[in-house]
Amino acid sequence: MNEISIPTVQVEGVPEPLPESVVVLDVREENEWQGGHVDGAVHIPLGELPARIDELPDGKQVLAICHVGGRSAQATGYLVQRGYDAVNLDGGMIAWQRAGRPVV
């Protein structure tokens, strides 16, 4: 069985402001999204990602985020297997907010 390595970054390793070459993919559910998200993020719940993958912009690195990092790790693995340059945000929105990063 081929186990894929999940590229992961700590929030401290994410440039601020985010470069134009990075898109944030929020894979949380609608109610979580409504509670606050990264400005400019693309919202595609994890269960909808296979059907909506074409909504991700071409040629950008994908920074996947969820509540604590589990679902975004799954999304990152899925994207990497399909040739995307994707990375999981360790700690998710909890780490993002604890680091004082902006949420809308």
Phi and psi in degrees as GROMACS dihedral restraints (atoms count N, CA, C in turn):
[ dihedral_restraints ]
;  ai    aj    ak    al  type     phi  dphi    fc
    3     4     5     6     1   -85.0    20    10
    4     5     6     7     1   112.5    20    10
    6     7     8     9     1   -94.4    20    10
    7     8     9    10     1   130.7    20    10
    9    10    11    12     1   -95.5    20    10
   10    11    12    13     1   139.2    20    10
   12    13    14    15     1   -81.1    20    10
   13    14    15    16     1   134.0    20    10
   15    16    17    18     1   -95.6    20    10
   16    17    18    19     1   109.6    20    10
   18    19    20    21     1   -61.8    20    10
   19    20    21    22     1   130.1    20    10
   21    22    23    24     1  -134.3    20    10
   22    23    24    25     1   145.8    20    10
   24    25    26    27     1  -132.7    20    10
   25    26    27    28     1   144.3    20    10
   27    28    29    30     1   -82.3    20    10
   28    29    30    31     1   154.3    20    10
   30    31    32    33     1   -57.6    20    10
   31    32    33    34     1   -32.5    20    10
   33    34    35    36     1   -64.9    20    10
   34    35    36    37     1   -21.6    20    10
   36    37    38    39     1   -89.6    20    10
   37    38    39    40     1     0.5    20    10
   39    40    41    42     1   -94.7    20    10
   40    41    42    43     1   120.6    20    10
   42    43    44    45     1   -60.4    20    10
   43    44    45    46     1   147.3    20    10
   45    46    47    48     1  -130.3    20    10
   46    47    48    49     1   121.1    20    10
   48    49    50    51     1   -71.7    20    10
   49    50    51    52     1   164.2    20    10
   51    52    53    54     1   -65.4    20    10
   52    53    54    55     1   135.9    20    10
   54    55    56    57     1   -68.9    20    10
   55    56    57    58     1   157.1    20    10
   57    58    59    60     1   -60.6    20    10
   58    59    60    61     1   -21.5    20    10
   60    61    62    63     1   -80.3    20    10
   61    62    63    64     1     0.6    20    10
   63    64    65    66     1  -119.4    20    10
   64    65    66    67     1   135.1    20    10
   66    67    68    69     1  -117.4    20    10
   67    68    69    70     1   135.4    20    10
   69    70    71    72     1   -89.9    20    10
   70    71    72    73     1   127.7    20    10
   72    73    74    75     1  -109.5    20    10
   73    74    75    76     1   113.8    20    10
   75    76    77    78     1   -97.1    20    10
   76    77    78    79     1   116.0    20    10
   78    79    80    81     1  -103.1    20    10
   79    80    81    82     1    15.6    20    10
   81    82    83    84     1   -76.4    20    10
   82    83    84    85     1   169.4    20    10
   84    85    86    87     1   -75.0    20    10
   85    86    87    88     1   164.1    20    10
   87    88    89    90     1   -54.5    20    10
   88    89    90    91     1   -44.5    20    10
   90    91    92    93     1   -64.4    20    10
   91    92    93    94     1   -34.3    20    10
   93    94    95    96     1   -70.1    20    10
   94    95    96    97     1   -43.1    20    10
   96    97    98    99     1   -57.4    20    10
   97    98    99   100     1   -45.8    20    10
   99   100   101   102     1   -62.9    20    10
  100   101   102   103     1   -26.0    20    10
  102   103   104   105     1   -75.7    20    10
  103   104   105   106     1    -6.4    20    10
  105   106   107   108     1   135.6    20    10
  106   107   108   109     1   138.6    20    10
  108   109   110   111     1  -151.8    20    10
  109   110   111   112     1   170.0    20    10
  111   112   113   114     1   -71.0    20    10
  112   113   114   115     1   129.6    20    10
  114   115   116   117     1   -57.9    20    10
  115   116   117   118     1   129.7    20    10
  117   118   119   120     1    86.1    20    10
  118   119   120   121     1    -0.8    20    10
  120   121   122   123     1   -66.4    20    10
  121   122   123   124     1   151.2    20    10
  123   124   125   126     1   -92.1    20    10
  124   125   126   127     1   128.0    20    10
  126   127   128   129     1  -102.8    20    10
  127   128   129   130     1   110.5    20    10
  129   130   131   132     1  -136.9    20    10
  130   131   132   133     1   104.3    20    10
  132   133   134   135     1   -53.8    20    10
  133   134   135   136     1   144.8    20    10
  135   136   137   138     1   -48.2    20    10
  136   137   138   139     1   -45.6    20    10
  138   139   140   141     1   -65.1    20    10
  139   140   141   142     1   -18.5    20    10
  141   142   143   144     1   -99.1    20    10
  142   143   144   145     1    -6.0    20    10
  144   145   146   147     1   -57.4    20    10
  145   146   147   148     1   -46.5    20    10
  147   148   149   150     1   -57.7    20    10
  148   149   150   151     1   -38.7    20    10
  150   151   152   153     1   -79.3    20    10
  151   152   153   154     1   -20.5    20    10
  153   154   155   156     1  -117.6    20    10
  154   155   156   157     1    13.0    20    10
  156   157   158   159     1   -56.1    20    10
  157   158   159   160     1   -29.5    20    10
  159   160   161   162     1   -67.5    20    10
  160   161   162   163     1   -10.5    20    10
  162   163   164   165     1   -77.6    20    10
  163   164   165   166     1   -11.5    20    10
  165   166   167   168     1   -77.7    20    10
  166   167   168   169     1   135.2    20    10
  168   169   170   171     1   -67.7    20    10
  169   170   171   172     1   145.0    20    10
  171   172   173   174     1   -73.2    20    10
  172   173   174   175     1   146.8    20    10
  174   175   176   177     1    75.6    20    10
  175   176   177   178     1    12.0    20    10
  177   178   179   180     1  -114.2    20    10
  178   179   180   181     1   149.6    20    10
  180   181   182   183     1   -74.1    20    10
  181   182   183   184     1   139.2    20    10
  183   184   185   186     1  -101.3    20    10
  184   185   186   187     1   122.9    20    10
  186   187   188   189     1  -102.7    20    10
  187   188   189   190     1   104.4    20    10
  189   190   191   192     1   -86.3    20    10
  190   191   192   193     1   137.1    20    10
  192   193   194   195     1  -140.4    20    10
  193   194   195   196     1   144.3    20    10
  195   196   197   198     1  -140.2    20    10
  196   197   198   199     1  -149.8    20    10
  198   199   200   201     1   -74.0    20    10
  199   200   201   202     1   -53.7    20    10
  201   202   203   204     1  -126.0    20    10
  202   203   204   205     1    -8.0    20    10
  204   205   206   207     1   121.4    20    10
  205   206   207   208     1    -8.1    20    10
  207   208   209   210     1   -73.6    20    10
  208   209   210   211     1   -51.8    20    10
  210   211   212   213     1   -67.7    20    10
  211   212   213   214     1   -37.6    20    10
  213   214   215   216     1   -68.1    20    10
  214   215   216   217     1   -30.0    20    10
  216   217   218   219     1   -64.9    20    10
  217   218   219   220     1   -40.8    20    10
  219   220   221   222     1   -63.1    20    10
  220   221   222   223     1   -44.1    20    10
  222   223   224   225     1   -62.6    20    10
  223   224   225   226     1   -42.0    20    10
  225   226   227   228     1   -61.4    20    10
  226   227   228   229     1   -46.2    20    10
  228   229   230   231     1   -58.5    20    10
  229   230   231   232     1   -44.0    20    10
  231   232   233   234     1   -60.0    20    10
  232   233   234   235     1   -46.6    20    10
  234   235   236   237     1   -68.0    20    10
  235   236   237   238     1   -42.7    20    10
  237   238   239   240     1   -60.1    20    10
  238   239   240   241     1   -42.1    20    10
  240   241   242   243     1   -61.7    20    10
  241   242   243   244     1   -23.4    20    10
  243   244   245   246     1  -100.8    20    10
  244   245   246   247     1    12.8    20    10
  246   247   248   249     1    90.4    20    10
  247   248   249   250     1     6.0    20    10
  249   250   251   252     1   -79.2    20    10
  250   251   252   253     1   149.0    20    10
  252   253   254   255     1   -86.2    20    10
  253   254   255   256     1    94.5    20    10
  255   256   257   258     1  -127.1    20    10
  256   257   258   259     1   149.0    20    10
  258   259   260   261     1  -141.8    20    10
  259   260   261   262     1   142.6    20    10
  261   262   263   264     1   -91.7    20    10
  262   263   264   265     1   136.6    20    10
  264   265   266   267     1   -86.8    20    10
  265   266   267   268     1   109.0    20    10
  267   268   269   270     1   -64.7    20    10
  268   269   270   271     1   126.9    20    10
  270   271   272   273     1    91.6    20    10
  271   272   273   274     1    -9.9    20    10
  273   274   275   276     1    54.6    20    10
  274   275   276   277     1  -148.6    20    10
  276   277   278   279     1   -63.2    20    10
  277   278   279   280     1   -29.5    20    10
  279   280   281   282     1   -62.1    20    10
  280   281   282   283     1   -48.9    20    10
  282   283   284   285     1   -65.0    20    10
  283   284   285   286     1   -39.9    20    10
  285   286   287   288     1   -58.0    20    10
  286   287   288   289     1   -49.3    20    10
  288   289   290   291     1   -70.7    20    10
  289   290   291   292     1   -38.9    20    10
  291   292   293   294     1   -61.6    20    10
  292   293   294   295     1   -30.2    20    10
  294   295   296   297     1   -80.9    20    10
  295   296   297   298     1    -0.4    20    10
  297   298   299   300     1    78.9    20    10
  298   299   300   301     1    16.6    20    10
  300   301   302   303     1   -73.8    20    10
  301   302   303   304     1   148.3    20    10
  303   304   305   306     1   -69.4    20    10
  304   305   306   307     1   143.9    20    10
  306   307   308   309     1  -132.9    20    10
  307   308   309   310     1   138.8    20    10
